[in-house]
Amino acid sequence: MIMPKKLKKYITVDKDILQGTPVISGTRIPVARLFSLVRQGYNDEGLPPCSSFPNLNNLH
């Protein structure tokens, strides 16, 4: 997968993590899941409860 360098610190693609699905670095949260939430109207202040994303914080 070709990705701009500035995104590489935020997104990881590794065949051993979710079979190579792009995830938020340091987590197993698929990038596609976050895009889906944004399309549903969520934003960084209104994501579902943290228990759904225990490894995601504002640093990501």
C-alpha positions as CSV (number, residue, x, y, z in Angstrom):
1,M,0.0,0.0,0.0
2,I,1.4,3.4,-0.9
3,M,0.9,6.0,1.8
4,P,2.1,9.5,2.3
5,K,5.0,9.6,4.9
6,K,3.1,11.9,7.2
7,L,0.3,9.3,7.6
8,K,2.7,6.4,8.4
9,K,3.1,7.5,12.0
10,Y,-0.7,7.2,12.5
11,I,-1.5,4.2,10.3
12,T,0.0,0.8,10.4
13,V,-0.3,-1.9,7.7
14,D,1.2,-5.3,8.8
15,K,0.2,-8.7,7.5
16,D,0.3,-10.0,11.0
17,I,-2.2,-7.4,12.3
18,L,-5.8,-8.1,11.1
19,Q,-4.4,-9.7,8.0
20,G,-2.9,-6.5,6.7
21,T,-5.9,-4.3,7.2
22,P,-4.8,-0.6,7.8
23,V,-5.2,0.1,11.6
24,I,-4.5,3.1,13.8
25,S,-0.9,2.7,14.9
26,G,-0.5,1.1,18.3
27,T,-4.0,-0.4,18.2
28,R,-6.0,-3.0,16.4
29,I,-8.7,-0.4,15.4
30,P,-9.3,-0.5,11.6
31,V,-9.0,2.8,9.9
32,A,-12.2,1.9,8.0
33,R,-14.1,1.7,11.3
34,L,-13.2,5.3,12.2
35,F,-14.2,6.5,8.7
36,S,-17.5,4.7,9.1
37,L,-18.1,6.4,12.5
38,V,-17.3,9.8,10.9
39,R,-19.8,9.1,8.1
40,Q,-22.4,8.3,10.8
41,G,-21.8,11.8,12.3
42,Y,-19.3,11.1,15.1
43,N,-16.3,13.3,15.6
44,D,-13.3,13.2,18.0
45,E,-15.4,14.6,20.8
46,G,-18.3,12.3,20.3
47,L,-17.0,8.8,19.6
48,P,-18.8,5.9,21.1
49,P,-17.8,5.1,24.7
50,C,-14.1,4.6,25.3
51,S,-14.7,0.9,26.2
52,S,-15.3,0.4,22.5
53,F,-11.8,1.8,21.7
54,P,-9.7,1.4,24.9
55,N,-6.4,2.0,23.0
56,L,-7.5,5.1,21.2
57,N,-6.7,8.5,22.6
58,N,-6.4,12.1,21.4
59,L,-2.7,11.4,20.5
60,H,-3.8,9.1,17.7
